[in-house]
């Protein structure tokens, strides 16, 4: 991986992605998704301790499915019997047939498979973008426990194994006899659930918006003479112990709710304070670091600003790929008289161009230009020259070394940009301060939002603004650098506008070869550069052979295309140049469980 990737930029990308993921609602399901709008259960506790259950499950299909399944966990039971499946259509139940083995495409049939400690009912009913309600009937054997002093039904009507979200879930439990003061009901699961007595012998539980991997459990105590025929005996007196367990669970929930209220209050104040500090901090730095001059006053009428080098111009504007910068650098060294380009084939049809050094490095070159010559000619080439095939083979055989040297070159380009005074290094420390502040604000905001407090949105917005501004300070241009940047942007617009007009020699403000080289470095489309063919004279062919290779060879853009292939190792490298009442928590110790889904 390229070492030239600025660490602050990598961090900024990760941070911004995190903000987007946590701040904006995402679609909870894939394109083909399944949810359960209603799951209604009618159950009856029998005198032998069995629990008869009828479930009406309404599936909402979005996309194409072959059917659904219902898993029933058998833990702490003696199994399940008398399983029946049907579909409710216009209020009528259509019975499904039980078969030994099903396959995709089957309809109105179901299979039953026993897997370890559960049974899976697979219902074959091809569906697409519609709602269907299936009725499932079964009896859970020997699920109630007969203690010496009480009877107990502790059953998970929905297990944490369930992978399908449910909009509305309700359970009715019919007791063998009418209730008395010995009948106690406890429900475990989501805290927004409710439970009460619907009739003298009917217990009702309901909860909305049940997420996946969430169980719903009912625990009912009743006189043990309600299940006289039960063989599931504990031979213990457990009534008081169970009440103590449930009271402890309720106290624990109350304690957590009190803690939540305190935390919510603290986070609300913290969010408001953090947002206020963020605004004050942002206003302070915006005022303190406001540019003291009008950068446009430094912009002359020249199209091309300082002849800094194609690589520096690209780094300053962040406007091209690695390959284009390399191509422009080679062409610029040809323009300056350090390189020349020749074809290894006499007919001129080969793409294996030869780059020849015709002048040694001297003080006329910038450090990154001298290093580039040393890298291309001395390290990769032999005897003052290198051809495209040699660069290609070197990149394949010595990939790590190739990228290491490229990173060194990019580092020198960045250093040259700093040495020219294009970057305002004095404000970099403020950028780090603001970045740290933004992270703190972001953490506070996410924590506040997680507790359902809308005040968390205030520091969230401020954290994003402060973070972005902090990043701009980490790579902020000086007044001179900003003026040069504006000139380069003006130059890019000028080149792009040439596509709409006919270019004459009189329109050229700078030498043609220099104009084209910088245009390449700044990533301008080669089709736009083709507009300059009309002003290229034979003199340019002779004095600047690169113009021929770039524009007029038999193989269009042969130089650029061959260079792109040779420098493939860096083409994908990121450049620096992106008794009733509510549910309680706890529980989960009851028999049963399982869930439902589609296939």
N, C-alpha and C positions, 0 to 999 in steps of 0.2 A: 504494500500500500504506500502511496506517495507520502513522504514525510513533509512535503511542502504544504500540505493542507493546514491552514491556520487553525490552531486548537480552539480559538474562540469561535471560529465559524462552525466547526463541528459541534461544539457545545450549543451554539445558538440554534442549530437545526434540530438537535435532540430536544432542547427546551421548548421550542415552538411547536414541535410535533406533540410533545407531552401536553402543552396547553390546549391544543386543538382536540386531542383525544379526551381530555378530562372536562373541557368546557362546553363541548357541543354534543347534543344527543345523537347517538348513532343508531342506525337501524338494528333492532335487537336480534333479527333473524336473517338468514340468508334469503336469496331470491325465492327458493322453494322452502317455505317455512310453515310451521304448524303451531297452533296454539289451541288451548281449551277454553272456550267461553263459559261453559257451565259444567260443573261436575256435581251431580245431585245423588246423594246416597240415602237409601231407606234401609235400615237394619233392624233386626229383632233378636234380642237375647232369648235363647230357648232354655227350657228347664234343665236340659242336660249340659248346659254350659257352652253349647255351640252358638255361633253367631251367623244368622242368615242375613245376606246382603244383596241388595239390588242397586246397581249403579246405572245412572243415565249420564253418559259422557258426551258432550257436544264438542266435536272437533271442528276447528276452522282451518280449512286447507287453503294455502296460498301456493299454487304450483301444482305439480302432478305427483300423486302418491299411489302406491299399490294397496295401501291399507294402513291399519294401526295395530298396536299391541298393548296389552295390559299385563304388567308383571305383578304377581302377588307373592310377597315374601312369607314364608312358612315358619319363621322363627317363633319359638315359644307357642306353637300350636301343634295339633296332631294331623295337620294337613288340610286340604280343601276337597270338597266333594260337590257333586251335582252342578257342574258348571254348564250354564246355558248362555247363548249369545243371540242377540237379535238387533234389528235396526228399527228405530221409530220413524215411520213415514206417515205424515198427515194424521198423527195421533194414534196410529195402529202399529203394533209390534209385528215385524216380519222376522220369523225365526230363521237363524242360520244353521247349517248342518255342520256337525263335527266330523272332520276327516283326519286320516292318519298323517298325511303329508300334503302340503300345499305348495303352490308355485305362483310366481308373479303372473298376473292375468286372471287368476281365479276370482270368483265373485260369490258373495253370499255363503261363504264357508269359513270355518275357523279351525285352528289346530291348537293342541295343548302340549307343551313341552315342559318337562321337569329338569331344572338345572340347579344342581347343588341344593340350596335351601329355598328354592322359589319355583313357582310355576309361571310360565309365560303363555298367555293366550294371544295368538296371532290371528287377527281378523282380516280376511281378504275382501277388500271392497274398493276397487279402483276409484280414485277421486281426483278432481281437478278444480281448483278455485271455487270451492263450495263448502257448505256446512253439512255435517251429518251427525246424528245422535245415535249412539249405540247403547243398548241395554245389556248389561252383564249381570247374571245371577249366579251366586255360589254360596256355599255354606262353609264357614271356617270351623273346624272341629276342635272341641275341647279348649277353647281360648280363655274362658272365664276360670278364675281360681276360687276355690271354696276354702276360705280360712275358717278357723274355729269360731271367730267372732264377727266375721263379715264375708260377703262375697265381693269379688273384684274383677272388673273388666278393664284391662289396660291394653288398648289396641290402637295401632297406627293405621288409620284409614288411608293415609297418604304417607309414603316413605320418602326419605331424603334421596332415594335413588331416582326419583322423578326428574326427568330432564325437560319437561314441557311446562311452560308458564300457564297459570290458570287464572282467569278473570274472576270467577266466583265459585266457591267450594262450600258445600253445605252437607251436614250429616244429621239424620234423625235416628235416634236409638230408642227403640220400644222395649220397655222392661216387661218381665213376665207378670208383675203385679204393680198396683198403684204405689206411688212413693210414700215414704214416711220420713221421720226426722233422721233416720239412719242412712238415707240415700244422699250421697254427696257426689257432686260432679266437678271434675277438674279437666281443663283443656290445655294442651301444650302445643305451641307452634308460634306463628306470627302474632305479635302483640296487638294487631288491629282486629283480631278475631273476637267473637262474642259467643257466649253459651248461656242457655237458660232452660227452664222447663216449659215445654210447649203445651203439655197436657199432664194429667195426673201420672201417666206412665210413659210419657214421651219427652225425651231430652233432645234439644236442638243445638247444633253447633254450626257456625258459619264464619267465613273469612273471605275477604276480597283481595285480589291482586297477589296471588301466591306465586312467588318466584320459583324457578327451578331449584332443585336440591334442597327443598324445604319440606319438613314433615308436619303433619297435622295428626294429633294424638288425643284420644279421649280416655280419661281414667274415671271410672264410676264405681263408687262403693254402694253396696246395697245389702239388706239382710240376706244371710246365706241360705235362708229357706226359699229365696227366689229361684235357686238352681238346685233343687233337691236331688235331681238325678245325675248331678255332675260327678265324674270320677277323678277330676283334677283337684286333689286335696293337698293342702300344704301342711296340715296338722299343726298349725301355729296360730297364735292370736296376733293379728297384724293391724287391726283397725287404728289404734292409737299411733303406731309407727308410721302408717301411711299418712295420717293427718299431719304428723310432725314434718314429714318429708315435704308435703305440699305447702305447709306454712313457711317452711324454710325457703322454698322456691319463690313464694310470693314476696317474702321479705327481701330476698336477693334482687328480685325485679324492682321492687320499690326503691331499694338502695341504688340500683343502677340508674333508675329514672331520675332520682334526686341528683346523682352525680352528673347525669346528662344535662339537667337544667342548669347546674352550676357552670359546666363547661360551655354550654351554649351562651350563657350570659357573658362569660369571659371572652369567648371568641367574637361575640357581637361587638363588644367594646374594642377588642383588639383589631377587628376589621376596620372599624371606623377610624381608629387612631392611625393604623397602618396606611389607609387610604389618604388621610390628611397629611401624614408625614410624606407620603409619596408625591402628593401635589406640591407641597412646599419645597421638597428637594428638587423636583423637576423644574419648578419655576426659578429656583435659585441658580441652578446650573445653566438653564437656558439664558438667563440674564447675564451670568458671569462669562459664559463662553460665546456670547453673540459676537459675530464677526465685526471687527471695528472698521472695515472698509467695504466699499462696494466692489465685489470681485469683478464686476463687469467693466470697471474702469481700467482693469489690467488687461482686458481682452482687446487686442489690436484688430485691424482689419485683415490680418494674415489668416489664410485658411488653415495652414499647418503651424502649430506652435513650435516650441523649442525642439530642435533635432536631437531628442534625448536618446533614441534607439527604439526600434519597433517593440522590443520586449518590455521596456519600461513603459511605453505608451499603452501597451496591452494590460500591464499590471495596474496602471493608474485607472484605466477605464473598465477593467474586468469584462472585456467584450469579445474574447475569442478563445478558441480551443488551443491545446498544447501544440498540435501539429501545425496550425496556421502560424503560430509564433515562431516555431522552428524554421518553417519555410521562409518567413519574412526576414528572419535573422540571417539566414544563408544568403538571400538575395541582397540584403543590405551590405553584407561583407563583400559581395561582388561589386556593388555600386561603389564601395569605398576603396576597391582595388586590392583586397586581401585574398579573394577567391576568384576563380573563373570556373565555368561549367563547360564540359565537353561531353560529346556522345561517344561511347565506346564502339559503336558500329558505324562503318563508313556510310551506309545508306541513311543513317539518321533515324532509323525506325525503332531502335532499342530504347527501352525504358531504364536501362542500367546506366544512368548518367554518372559522370566522373566529376567530383569536386576537387579542384587542385588549388593548393595554397601557393600563391605567387608573391607573397610578401609576408615577412615575419611580423609577429605582434610588436607593437611599439606604443609609445605614450599617447598616440592618437586614438587608441581604443579604450573603451571602458573595461572595468575588471571582468564583468560577465561576458563581454565579447571576446576578451583574451582567453578566458576559460573555455568558452565554446569552441574556439579554434583548436585549443589543446585537446579537448575531449574528442571532437570529430576527427581531427587529422592525426594527432599523436597517439591517442589511446585506441581508437577504432581502426584508423587507416594505417598506411605504410608509405614511407618515402614521399612525404608532403602531399598525399592525395588519398582519397577514399571514394569508392563507388557505392551506389545505392544498395547493391546486393550484399556488400560487405557490412553495411550498417544493419541490414535486415538480419543477416546471419548472426552478427554480434548480439543483437537484441534478443534473438531466440536462444543462443547458447549461454549468454551471460546476462540474463534478465535482471537479476538483483543488482549487479554492478551497473547495468545500464540505467536503471531507475535511480540508483544512488547518485550517479553523476548528474543525471537530469535534475534531481532534487537540489544538488549543490548549485547548479547553474541557476535554478529558480530562486534559491536563497540569495545569490549574488544580485539577481535582478531586483529583489525586494530591498536589499541593502543599498543598491544604487538609487532606488526611488527615495529612500530615507535620506541618503547623503545629499541629494539634490534639494532637500528641503521641501519635498512635496507632501510629506506627512507631518501632522502636528503631534509630535510625540509627547509634548508636555501635558496633554489632556488625557493620555492613556490611563493614568491612575484614576482619574474621575470615572472613566468607563468601567473599570473594575469595581469601583465603589458602587456605582449605580446597578451593575449586574448583580452584585451580592444583595443589595437592597431589594431588587426585583424578585430574587429567589425567595427571600424572606417573606415579602408580601404575597407571593404566589402560594407558599406553603400555608400561610395564615388563611388565605382565601379558600383554598381547597378544603382545609380542615373545617372551616365555617360552613361551607356549602354542604359538606358531608353530613353535618348535623342539621341540615334542612333550614339554615338561616340565610335569608336572601341578602343580608348585608355583605355576605362573602363575595358577591359580584362586584362590589365597589373596589376592594383591593385587587381583585382579579384583573379588572380593566386597567387599573393603575400599574400593576406589575408588568403587563404586556407593553404598555407605553414606555415605562421606565427601562425595561429590558431592551427594547428596540433602540431607544436613544443611547443607552449605555454601549450597545454594540457599535453604533455609529461613531462614538468617541474612541473606541479601540482602534478604528482604522480611519479616523477623521483626517481629512486633507488640510494642509496649511492653507493660508490665504493664497499663496503662490500656487500650490498644488491644485486648489479649487479653480483658480483662474485657468491653469493649463487644462484641467479636466473639461471645463466649459468649452475651451477652444477645440479640444478633440471631439467633443460631442457635436460642435458646429461643423467640424470637418466631416464627420460621419454623415450628417444630414446633407452636406454639400455633395458628397459622392453619391448618396442615394438619389438625390434630385437629378443627377445626370442621366438617369434612366428615362426621364421625361423630355429631355432636350437633346439637340444635336450639338456635340462638343466641337469647338474650334480651338486652334492653338492659342488664340487670343484669350480664351476662357481660362487658360491654365495660369495659376498664380505662382505655383512652385514647380520645380523641374518634374517632368512626367515620371521619371523612374522613382524619385523619392515619394511622390504622391501615391503611386501604385503600391509601393512596398508597405507604406504605413496603412493603406487601405486593407491589404492582405492581413497585416498584423492585428487589425481591429475587427477581423472576422466578417468583412463585407463580402457579399455573395459574388462569386466569380462571374456570374452572368452580368452583373452590374459593371464589373471591371472590363468586360468585353466591349463596352461602349467607347472605351479609350483607344480601340484599335485604329480608329479613323485618324487619330492625330499622331500615330507612331510612324516615324520616317525611317528610311533605310539607314540613316546615321545611328539610330537607336539600335538597329540590328547589330551593327559593327561594334559600337562602344559598350553596349549593354547586352551581352549574349543571353542573359537570363530572360529578357523580354521575349526573345524568340522562343525559348523553351517553355515559357509560361503561356504565350498567346498564339504562336504561329506554327508550332510543330505539327506534323501530320496527326499525331495523337494529341487531341485537345487537352490542354492543361497537363501535359506530360510531367512537368517538374513537380507540380503540387500533388498529383496522383501517386507518383512514384515515391515521393517523400512520405506521403501518408502511409503507404504500405511499409516503408522502412522503419518509420517511427511508430509502428503499431503498438509496441509495449507501453507507450505513454499516452496513446489516444484515449484510453479509458481511465486515465489517472486524473483525479480531481485536481484542478489547477487553482493556485492562489491568484492567478492572473485574472456550498450551498446547504257457692250455692247457686252459683250463677254469677255471671259477670264477664269479664274479659279473659282472653287467653293469658296464660303465664308462660314464661320462658322455661328453659330446662326441659325435663322429661326426656323422651327419646328412649325410654326403657321398655316400652310396651311391645306386645307381640305384633306380628304383621308388618306392613309397610309395602313398598313397591311404588310403581308409577306407570305412566302411559306415554306413548309416543307414536310416531309414524314411520313408514318405510317405503 
